[in-house]
């Protein structure tokens, strides 16, 4: 079966389950912590996703430890189901899809803002207002600093990309000059 279809089905199942129990916010925040831990800790990712390296029971314990041994019953039950069905390698993607689905149901949108320097609170407020005006959703803004942009920012809401960086402008100018020189020769 197509992996993206499997990921979506599991995420949708967890979403329906937490909507029934009313503990969506708790499960979403726990899922976010787990997804980030799996993404940022390569050793944890390897142990969780590899088959026959760590038994399913121990994988669940590892994930509980990543949450400080405080996992909601809903998430614990769901992770047990995922591991029992041998979908270990998809867990991170399932959690990410679930988080996105839950946030969408709550009218929240995740966005990434990459700036050349630390952005001012005014800029962050304006970016949130821009996203709200375009999508109608409140925004969870993940801010990163990348000096390679030289100046400006890049805003990515996963379905809308705004590249207002100096680096992009310089790249466009370079491409235009190269294209113009090709026509001359």
Steps between C-alpha positions, in 0.01 A plus 500: 500500500615855432692633804345845487154343503594287802642805680184701432271219617685455828512876561129532426426210736689671783323828425156337521600324821614819677195689377283236669696516826544878498873479575622625163709788631693276741558228242601756238761657727636155593507396134690819418763425765537142377517594133767761570698254715492235228593759237786661693650194672637267230565217749140508624377509141714197411378302803132583439495448124725196467339159496633233739747737672284587800183310600171693474456506879840665543427746218191611687709544816752711305221722374355533850845598629520768229184648654637480854307178568169689483305387195126539464303176483373591152847545355633195683221286358551641152877445501437145617274449198756646258779281641279189512416546130867535407476862385797609715682669212198722433443620856670838459307573179173385658553732796584793267185437293289473815639830633423673170147354488427593861630854452293538183187393691583761765560776241875504563767502231868420546743724318873532475668841498868511409670838542851625438509645853288456811155637405339776700175434687336749260601288197374181663168670577470626141580154359233342719252765386595435136443126533171560683380735225592253224379179665269598785707283736697588809868422461761306693816661370830313515778757467852422378797722424705439184766764426538356148179687405702825535180693579124459493310180580342183362151406619376147435150395608534165319258608228614861462862612456611861519871551434585862573870440559790698357664171400202411280503845338873468426446150357225634272725784384785256433269276294377801300855614426602148391194473274570844351862404431387181324288705263792730418734215415 
